[in-house]
Amino acid sequence: MISLKRNSKTKELVSATGVTSQKFRIYSPNQNKDYKLSRSRFDEFMSCPRCFYLKVNKGFMSPSTPGWTLNTLTDTLLKKEFDECRAKQEPHRIMIKNNLSHLVPYASEIIKDKKGNDKLLIDEWRDSLHYGIKYRFKDSNIILQGGIDDVWFNTETKELVVADYKSQHKKEISQETYFNDPYKEGYKRQLDYYAYILKGMGYKVSSDAYFYICNAKEVDEGFHGKMLFDEVLIYYKIRTDYLETEIQKMIDVMNSESVPDSHDSCENCAYARQRSVIDTL
């Protein structure tokens, strides 16, 4: 799609520079100042080191895309449901349906907000824009962070269980076929990354993790102002053994003065190369 840049407040069209105006977002090789790296940035590095470097080290901005407002609403409504169960410390219906009644939404610690009111720590963990979960990578200046959808608690093992909500539409969904789509590798890394941070924060984290899938049904009778969903719980076994190596590679790229090669299959880089050919004619 072709994206036109607009003022975030007035929505009026403004000149697009292709580079962020927020200098704090640009990383200088071997800088001493702390720098926060989100899960999405790590995923970008794993997809294409060149695109990652240009965004983090040079401040390049990818064309904007519309927000996933329907998916966001689904997440919001699910969080309200799980918070009701969290307050009562009882399993959600999806847990009972899947014979996981030993799991309950994690209650977390009670902390104070900026106004001095009580709130659950998990509310900050879920707020990726302002807080999220955070962990300093080894003795570096890199702070790994991410906003988590939910954390459950295993009442038998006393471990935290990472959970993520996904909204989609597919005719069939099952444990056996869910991870067949190549882009689901990013979903796996997402949960691995969150588990790694929570472990770094000192929590006991289970190797069991779950995707709560809201799969929209295609019904014969039509839309009629409503959508119906199947709720499916997909199991995933956490892997964090590879993360330290890959995160260190990412930091090494950030601390280099050289722009790395792109991934052979990166469509963004391929598009940029073709544009550069035209521009020289």
VEXPA-710602 format. One record per residue (C-alpha): x, y, z. Coordinates in Angstrom, 3 decimals, always signed. Layout:
REM VEXPA-710602
<atom x="X" y="Y" z="Z"/>
...
END
This chain:
REM VEXPA-710602
<atom x="+0.000" y="+0.000" z="+0.000"/>
<atom x="+1.029" y="+3.630" z="-0.462"/>
<atom x="+1.099" y="+5.542" z="+2.815"/>
<atom x="+0.863" y="+9.342" z="+3.153"/>
<atom x="+2.327" y="+10.924" z="+6.292"/>
<atom x="-0.043" y="+12.943" z="+8.464"/>
<atom x="+0.252" y="+14.961" z="+11.646"/>
<atom x="-0.628" y="+12.593" z="+14.493"/>
<atom x="-2.906" y="+15.179" z="+16.145"/>
<atom x="-4.456" y="+17.245" z="+13.352"/>
<atom x="-4.335" y="+14.449" z="+10.742"/>
<atom x="-3.237" y="+16.990" z="+8.147"/>
<atom x="-0.801" y="+15.898" z="+5.453"/>
<atom x="+2.843" y="+16.752" z="+6.225"/>
<atom x="+6.136" y="+16.238" z="+4.408"/>
<atom x="+7.513" y="+12.734" z="+4.779"/>
<atom x="+11.260" y="+12.606" z="+5.490"/>
<atom x="+11.665" y="+8.842" z="+5.915"/>
<atom x="+13.693" y="+9.445" z="+9.090"/>
<atom x="+12.474" y="+9.743" z="+12.680"/>
<atom x="+12.619" y="+13.158" z="+14.336"/>
<atom x="+12.980" y="+11.496" z="+17.750"/>
<atom x="+16.743" y="+11.357" z="+18.154"/>
<atom x="+16.565" y="+9.205" z="+21.291"/>
<atom x="+15.334" y="+6.358" z="+19.114"/>
<atom x="+18.580" y="+6.316" z="+17.106"/>
<atom x="+21.372" y="+4.148" z="+18.472"/>
<atom x="+25.020" y="+5.191" z="+18.140"/>
<atom x="+27.541" y="+2.325" z="+17.937"/>
<atom x="+29.132" y="+1.602" z="+21.335"/>
<atom x="+27.145" y="+4.291" z="+23.102"/>
<atom x="+27.092" y="+4.165" z="+26.919"/>
<atom x="+23.543" y="+5.386" z="+27.377"/>
<atom x="+20.907" y="+2.707" z="+27.954"/>
<atom x="+18.860" y="+1.766" z="+24.916"/>
<atom x="+15.544" y="-0.098" z="+24.973"/>
<atom x="+14.855" y="-2.803" z="+22.403"/>
<atom x="+11.369" y="-4.200" z="+21.958"/>
<atom x="+10.398" y="-7.689" z="+20.939"/>
<atom x="+9.347" y="-6.382" z="+17.514"/>
<atom x="+12.833" y="-4.929" z="+16.937"/>
<atom x="+14.399" y="-8.275" z="+17.767"/>
<atom x="+12.010" y="-9.947" z="+15.345"/>
<atom x="+13.039" y="-7.441" z="+12.657"/>
<atom x="+16.685" y="-8.317" z="+13.253"/>
<atom x="+15.905" y="-12.006" z="+12.868"/>
<atom x="+14.073" y="-11.256" z="+9.608"/>
<atom x="+16.531" y="-8.818" z="+7.978"/>
<atom x="+19.627" y="-7.382" z="+9.735"/>
<atom x="+19.909" y="-4.576" z="+7.153"/>
<atom x="+16.370" y="-3.278" z="+7.697"/>
<atom x="+16.898" y="-3.569" z="+11.446"/>
<atom x="+20.168" y="-1.602" z="+11.329"/>
<atom x="+18.755" y="+1.156" z="+9.137"/>
<atom x="+15.830" y="+1.594" z="+11.493"/>
<atom x="+17.747" y="+1.420" z="+14.796"/>
<atom x="+21.087" y="+3.001" z="+13.857"/>
<atom x="+20.017" y="+5.415" z="+11.129"/>
<atom x="+16.475" y="+6.209" z="+12.208"/>
<atom x="+14.847" y="+5.116" z="+8.949"/>
<atom x="+11.072" y="+4.851" z="+9.186"/>
<atom x="+9.043" y="+2.213" z="+7.399"/>
<atom x="+5.799" y="+3.355" z="+5.736"/>
<atom x="+2.994" y="+3.400" z="+8.287"/>
<atom x="+0.102" y="+0.946" z="+8.221"/>
<atom x="-3.416" y="+1.189" z="+9.663"/>
<atom x="-3.872" y="-0.128" z="+13.182"/>
<atom x="-5.313" y="-3.594" z="+13.796"/>
<atom x="-8.275" y="-2.169" z="+15.687"/>
<atom x="-10.500" y="-5.267" z="+15.507"/>
<atom x="-7.696" y="-7.468" z="+16.859"/>
<atom x="-6.977" y="-4.899" z="+19.554"/>
<atom x="-10.612" y="-4.915" z="+20.643"/>
<atom x="-10.570" y="-8.709" z="+20.889"/>
<atom x="-7.494" y="-8.497" z="+23.118"/>
<atom x="-9.134" y="-5.840" z="+25.302"/>
<atom x="-12.285" y="-7.904" z="+25.802"/>
<atom x="-10.302" y="-11.049" z="+26.586"/>
<atom x="-8.233" y="-9.176" z="+29.162"/>
<atom x="-11.453" y="-8.070" z="+30.880"/>
<atom x="-12.608" y="-11.693" z="+31.054"/>
<atom x="-9.290" y="-12.918" z="+32.417"/>
<atom x="-9.151" y="-10.074" z="+34.935"/>
<atom x="-12.491" y="-11.242" z="+36.382"/>
<atom x="-10.975" y="-14.697" z="+36.866"/>
<atom x="-7.756" y="-13.104" z="+38.146"/>
<atom x="-9.625" y="-11.317" z="+40.909"/>
<atom x="-11.285" y="-14.570" z="+41.998"/>
<atom x="-8.172" y="-16.680" z="+41.317"/>
<atom x="-10.181" y="-19.210" z="+39.370"/>
<atom x="-9.523" y="-20.795" z="+35.964"/>
<atom x="-10.981" y="-19.215" z="+32.836"/>
<atom x="-13.404" y="-21.303" z="+30.765"/>
<atom x="-10.739" y="-21.998" z="+28.117"/>
<atom x="-8.564" y="-23.551" z="+30.815"/>
<atom x="-11.387" y="-25.732" z="+32.104"/>
<atom x="-12.310" y="-26.778" z="+28.563"/>
<atom x="-8.733" y="-27.950" z="+27.961"/>
<atom x="-8.345" y="-29.789" z="+31.289"/>
<atom x="-6.033" y="-27.092" z="+32.639"/>
<atom x="-7.945" y="-26.199" z="+35.795"/>
<atom x="-4.637" y="-26.039" z="+37.673"/>
<atom x="-3.930" y="-22.807" z="+35.773"/>
<atom x="-5.303" y="-19.430" z="+36.854"/>
<atom x="-4.592" y="-15.896" z="+35.597"/>
<atom x="-1.532" y="-14.608" z="+37.445"/>
<atom x="-2.526" y="-12.171" z="+40.203"/>
<atom x="+0.951" y="-10.558" z="+40.444"/>
<atom x="+2.074" y="-8.044" z="+43.025"/>
<atom x="+0.073" y="-4.952" z="+43.965"/>
<atom x="+1.951" y="-1.717" z="+43.270"/>
<atom x="+1.190" y="+2.016" z="+43.334"/>
<atom x="+0.473" y="+4.044" z="+40.213"/>
<atom x="+1.641" y="+7.640" z="+39.735"/>
<atom x="-1.342" y="+8.921" z="+41.714"/>
<atom x="-0.703" y="+6.560" z="+44.618"/>
<atom x="-3.556" y="+4.186" z="+43.797"/>
<atom x="-3.189" y="+0.416" z="+44.011"/>
<atom x="-2.872" y="-1.555" z="+40.801"/>
<atom x="-1.595" y="-4.948" z="+39.713"/>
<atom x="+1.951" y="-5.174" z="+38.407"/>
<atom x="+0.667" y="-7.133" z="+35.425"/>
<atom x="-1.160" y="-3.984" z="+34.307"/>
<atom x="+2.271" y="-2.459" z="+33.707"/>
<atom x="+3.532" y="-5.638" z="+32.074"/>
<atom x="+0.702" y="-5.385" z="+29.544"/>
<atom x="+1.352" y="-1.686" z="+28.845"/>
<atom x="+4.019" y="-1.939" z="+26.146"/>
<atom x="+3.874" y="+1.783" z="+25.353"/>
<atom x="+4.820" y="+3.037" z="+28.836"/>
<atom x="+6.135" y="+0.052" z="+30.828"/>
<atom x="+6.105" y="-3.606" z="+29.765"/>
<atom x="+8.442" y="-6.279" z="+31.101"/>
<atom x="+12.131" y="-5.287" z="+31.105"/>
<atom x="+15.501" y="-6.952" z="+31.559"/>
<atom x="+19.055" y="-5.684" z="+31.058"/>
<atom x="+20.969" y="-8.041" z="+28.760"/>
<atom x="+24.020" y="-9.218" z="+30.726"/>
<atom x="+26.182" y="-6.184" z="+31.602"/>
<atom x="+25.316" y="-4.267" z="+28.440"/>
<atom x="+23.445" y="-1.008" z="+27.955"/>
<atom x="+20.664" y="-2.856" z="+26.119"/>
<atom x="+17.328" y="-3.123" z="+27.909"/>
<atom x="+15.107" y="-5.844" z="+26.449"/>
<atom x="+11.420" y="-5.063" z="+26.816"/>
<atom x="+8.006" y="-6.123" z="+25.598"/>
<atom x="+4.305" y="-5.822" z="+26.311"/>
<atom x="+2.752" y="-9.145" z="+27.198"/>
<atom x="-0.881" y="-10.124" z="+26.613"/>
<atom x="-1.217" y="-12.249" z="+29.724"/>
<atom x="+0.570" y="-14.399" z="+32.266"/>
<atom x="-1.034" y="-17.411" z="+33.886"/>
<atom x="+0.032" y="-19.229" z="+37.044"/>
<atom x="+0.503" y="-22.967" z="+37.472"/>
<atom x="-0.811" y="-23.666" z="+40.973"/>
<atom x="+0.958" y="-27.053" z="+41.029"/>
<atom x="+4.480" y="-26.060" z="+39.941"/>
<atom x="+4.259" y="-22.384" z="+41.065"/>
<atom x="+5.548" y="-21.294" z="+37.643"/>
<atom x="+4.477" y="-18.433" z="+35.403"/>
<atom x="+2.943" y="-19.423" z="+32.071"/>
<atom x="+3.247" y="-17.032" z="+29.117"/>
<atom x="+0.065" y="-16.581" z="+27.069"/>
<atom x="-0.728" y="-14.585" z="+23.941"/>
<atom x="-4.024" y="-13.748" z="+22.251"/>
<atom x="-4.405" y="-14.035" z="+18.484"/>
<atom x="-7.405" y="-13.131" z="+16.312"/>
<atom x="-7.725" y="-14.605" z="+12.841"/>
<atom x="-9.914" y="-16.310" z="+10.287"/>
<atom x="-9.080" y="-19.719" z="+8.931"/>
<atom x="-11.412" y="-22.526" z="+7.917"/>
<atom x="-9.652" y="-25.099" z="+10.053"/>
<atom x="-7.401" y="-24.751" z="+13.065"/>
<atom x="-5.733" y="-27.473" z="+15.117"/>
<atom x="-2.685" y="-28.118" z="+17.257"/>
<atom x="-1.253" y="-30.317" z="+14.496"/>
<atom x="-1.462" y="-27.702" z="+11.719"/>
<atom x="-1.293" y="-24.336" z="+13.491"/>
<atom x="+2.471" y="-23.861" z="+13.168"/>
<atom x="+2.638" y="-24.928" z="+9.522"/>
<atom x="+2.513" y="-21.310" z="+8.317"/>
<atom x="+6.089" y="-19.925" z="+8.109"/>
<atom x="+5.152" y="-16.582" z="+9.687"/>
<atom x="+4.237" y="-18.435" z="+12.894"/>
<atom x="+7.980" y="-18.648" z="+13.592"/>
<atom x="+7.667" y="-15.019" z="+14.660"/>
<atom x="+4.853" y="-15.995" z="+17.037"/>
<atom x="+7.124" y="-18.600" z="+18.628"/>
<atom x="+9.972" y="-16.112" z="+19.031"/>
<atom x="+7.531" y="-13.723" z="+20.647"/>
<atom x="+6.743" y="-16.106" z="+23.503"/>
<atom x="+10.383" y="-17.228" z="+23.777"/>
<atom x="+11.439" y="-13.592" z="+24.114"/>
<atom x="+8.855" y="-12.846" z="+26.814"/>
<atom x="+9.803" y="-15.970" z="+28.764"/>
<atom x="+13.489" y="-15.047" z="+28.550"/>
<atom x="+12.822" y="-11.569" z="+29.957"/>
<atom x="+10.666" y="-12.909" z="+32.798"/>
<atom x="+13.395" y="-15.401" z="+33.678"/>
<atom x="+15.908" y="-12.564" z="+33.659"/>
<atom x="+13.620" y="-10.640" z="+36.031"/>
<atom x="+13.934" y="-13.507" z="+38.485"/>
<atom x="+10.655" y="-15.326" z="+37.934"/>
<atom x="+10.222" y="-19.067" z="+37.687"/>
<atom x="+8.822" y="-19.573" z="+34.184"/>
<atom x="+7.221" y="-22.713" z="+32.785"/>
<atom x="+8.319" y="-24.264" z="+29.494"/>
<atom x="+4.592" y="-24.535" z="+28.725"/>
<atom x="+3.040" y="-21.600" z="+26.888"/>
<atom x="-0.245" y="-21.018" z="+25.064"/>
<atom x="-1.793" y="-19.099" z="+22.200"/>
<atom x="-5.455" y="-18.253" z="+22.791"/>
<atom x="-6.826" y="-18.203" z="+19.246"/>
<atom x="-10.080" y="-16.414" z="+18.419"/>
<atom x="-10.924" y="-17.826" z="+15.009"/>
<atom x="-13.779" y="-16.075" z="+13.189"/>
<atom x="-16.402" y="-18.406" z="+11.740"/>
<atom x="-17.649" y="-18.136" z="+8.186"/>
<atom x="-21.389" y="-18.720" z="+8.596"/>
<atom x="-23.781" y="-19.439" z="+5.731"/>
<atom x="-26.588" y="-17.148" z="+6.851"/>
<atom x="-24.532" y="-13.946" z="+6.532"/>
<atom x="-23.140" y="-11.196" z="+8.741"/>
<atom x="-26.282" y="-9.610" z="+10.291"/>
<atom x="-24.257" y="-7.271" z="+12.503"/>
<atom x="-22.301" y="-9.893" z="+14.397"/>
<atom x="-19.341" y="-12.233" z="+14.121"/>
<atom x="-18.973" y="-15.614" z="+15.784"/>
<atom x="-15.648" y="-17.061" z="+16.922"/>
<atom x="-14.262" y="-20.447" z="+17.822"/>
<atom x="-11.918" y="-20.360" z="+20.814"/>
<atom x="-8.936" y="-22.653" z="+20.462"/>
<atom x="-5.993" y="-23.067" z="+22.806"/>
<atom x="-2.713" y="-23.908" z="+21.058"/>
<atom x="+0.157" y="-25.307" z="+23.120"/>
<atom x="+3.734" y="-24.178" z="+22.579"/>
<atom x="+6.894" y="-25.372" z="+24.327"/>
<atom x="+9.155" y="-22.438" z="+25.204"/>
<atom x="+12.732" y="-22.361" z="+23.871"/>
<atom x="+15.157" y="-19.775" z="+25.197"/>
<atom x="+18.452" y="-21.604" z="+24.587"/>
<atom x="+19.104" y="-19.802" z="+21.275"/>
<atom x="+18.229" y="-16.294" z="+22.417"/>
<atom x="+21.463" y="-15.188" z="+24.089"/>
<atom x="+23.454" y="-15.989" z="+20.955"/>
<atom x="+21.018" y="-14.199" z="+18.641"/>
<atom x="+20.627" y="-11.192" z="+20.937"/>
<atom x="+24.404" y="-10.843" z="+21.128"/>
<atom x="+24.582" y="-10.974" z="+17.311"/>
<atom x="+21.971" y="-8.215" z="+17.216"/>
<atom x="+23.984" y="-6.036" z="+19.610"/>
<atom x="+27.165" y="-6.669" z="+17.600"/>
<atom x="+25.351" y="-5.408" z="+14.493"/>
<atom x="+24.183" y="-2.318" z="+16.391"/>
<atom x="+27.752" y="-1.587" z="+17.493"/>
<atom x="+29.133" y="-1.879" z="+13.968"/>
<atom x="+29.839" y="+1.094" z="+11.723"/>
<atom x="+29.008" y="-1.003" z="+8.645"/>
<atom x="+25.519" y="-1.574" z="+7.298"/>
<atom x="+24.928" y="-5.362" z="+7.213"/>
<atom x="+23.738" y="-7.306" z="+4.191"/>
<atom x="+20.038" y="-7.778" z="+3.712"/>
<atom x="+18.218" y="-11.084" z="+3.776"/>
<atom x="+17.992" y="-12.517" z="+0.254"/>
<atom x="+14.215" y="-12.761" z="+0.593"/>
<atom x="+13.604" y="-9.308" z="+2.110"/>
<atom x="+10.962" y="-7.610" z="-0.037"/>
<atom x="+11.634" y="-4.209" z="+1.559"/>
<atom x="+15.282" y="-4.306" z="+0.489"/>
<atom x="+14.359" y="-5.591" z="-2.969"/>
<atom x="+11.900" y="-2.728" z="-3.413"/>
<atom x="+14.528" y="-0.205" z="-2.266"/>
<atom x="+17.047" y="-1.587" z="-4.751"/>
<atom x="+14.601" y="-1.286" z="-7.622"/>
<atom x="+13.715" y="+2.283" z="-6.627"/>
<atom x="+17.413" y="+3.200" z="-6.528"/>
<atom x="+17.859" y="+1.869" z="-10.095"/>
<atom x="+15.012" y="+4.060" z="-11.367"/>
<atom x="+16.337" y="+7.094" z="-9.496"/>
<atom x="+19.674" y="+6.855" z="-11.335"/>
<atom x="+18.128" y="+6.815" z="-14.813"/>
END
